[in-house]
Amino acid sequence: MAALEFVLIAPALLLLIFAVVFYSFYFSAFLAVRQVASDSARAAVAGLSIEEREDLARNRAKIIIDAYGNLLSGIDPNAGVTPVANTDDGTLSVTVEYDFAKNPIYRYGGILPIPDDTVIKGRSVVPNGSY
């Protein structure tokens, strides 16, 4: 009787465990993208010109992305990180985009209800700092 109960319950339990692991990776990537955007924007405040601010934002994003390792694999700091200095209102906006479909764990999530849009976006806006 116990074996029959195990056969009936084990697949659902294993699916639940795998779903928790899969979505924890997804949520971690979501938080990592937001952190890359906010830290890059904060690092860009130290720049004196628009070009220097954009370079500082890209360099900081590259350092953070490299530190995350495989969690953010497939993101290119030059293409996925877009710093835009808006001189009209004195702010700098950093947008980071990461396609979660490039993550190695994504290919194993076929049996789970995965969001259709796999692109995770993070955006942070900070004042330029040149008061």
N, C-alpha and C positions, 0 to 999 in steps of 0.2 A: 504494500500500500504506500509506503514512504517513497519507493522508487517511482511510482506512478505520479505522486504529488510533485516530486522533483522534476520529472519530465514535463509536467504541465506548467510549472512555475519558473523553472530555470531560464527558458528563452526570454520571457518577459523581464525577469530580473537582470539578465545580462544586457538586454537592450536598454534598460533603464540606466544601468551603470555606464554603458558606452555613451549614451546620450548626455549624461552628466559630464563625462570627460570631454566629449566633443564641444559642447556648449561652453564649458569652462575655457577651452582654448579660444573659442570665438570671442567670448567676453574679455579675455586677457588681451587679445589682439585689438579689440575695440578700445580698451583702456590705454594700451601702448600707443596707438595712433593718436589719441587725444593728448597723451603726455608728450609725444614728439612735437606736436603742433604747439603746445603751450610753452615747452622749454625752448624751442627754436625761436618763438616770438620774444620770449624774455631775453634770450641771448642777443637778439638783433637790436635791442634798445641801445646797446653800447656803441653802435655804429654812428659815424658822423655824417655820412652821405647815404643816399638811397642804395647805391651799389654795394657799399660796405655792409649795410644792414642785411641786404639779401645774401651776401656771401657768408656773413656770420650765422644767419638762420640756416642756410644749407649745410654749413660745416657742423653746426651743433646737431642738426637732424641726422647727419651721417654718423656722428659719434654715438648717438642714442640708438639708432637703428642697428649699428654693429654690436652694441652692448646687448640687445635683445636676442641676437643670434637667430635661430631657426624660427622663432615665433613670428618674426616679421620678414621671413625669407621671401625674396622676390620683389621687394620694394627698392626702387632706384631713387636715391636722394635727389638726383638731378631732375627726374621726371615726376616723381610722386610728391615732391615738396615744392609748393608754389608760394614764395613770399611776395607779397604785393604791398608796396609802400603807397599809401594814399595821402598825398600832401594836402588835399583840400581840408580834411578834418584832423590832420596830424596823427594819423594812426598807421600802424603796420599790421597787416593781416597775413597770417601763415596758414595755408591749407595743405593738409596731408591726406593723400588717398592711397589706400592699400586694398588690392583685390585679394580677398581671403581665399579665393579659388586657387591661388598659387601656393597656399600653405600645404605642406605634405599631408596633414591629417584630413584635409577636405575630401580627398578621394575615397576615404572610408566612410563618409557620411551619407552614402546613397540611400540607406533605408530610413534616414531621419528626415523630418520635415525641416528643410533648410530654407532660409530666406532666399527669394528669387534674386534680389540685388546683393551680390557678394562684395561689392565695393564698400569698404568702411572709410568714412570721411571724418576728419577732425579739423576744426578751425579755431584759431585763437586770434584775438585782436588786442593789441597793446598800443599805448601812446608812443609816439616816436621818441620822446625823451629830450628833444631839442626845444626847450621851453624858452 
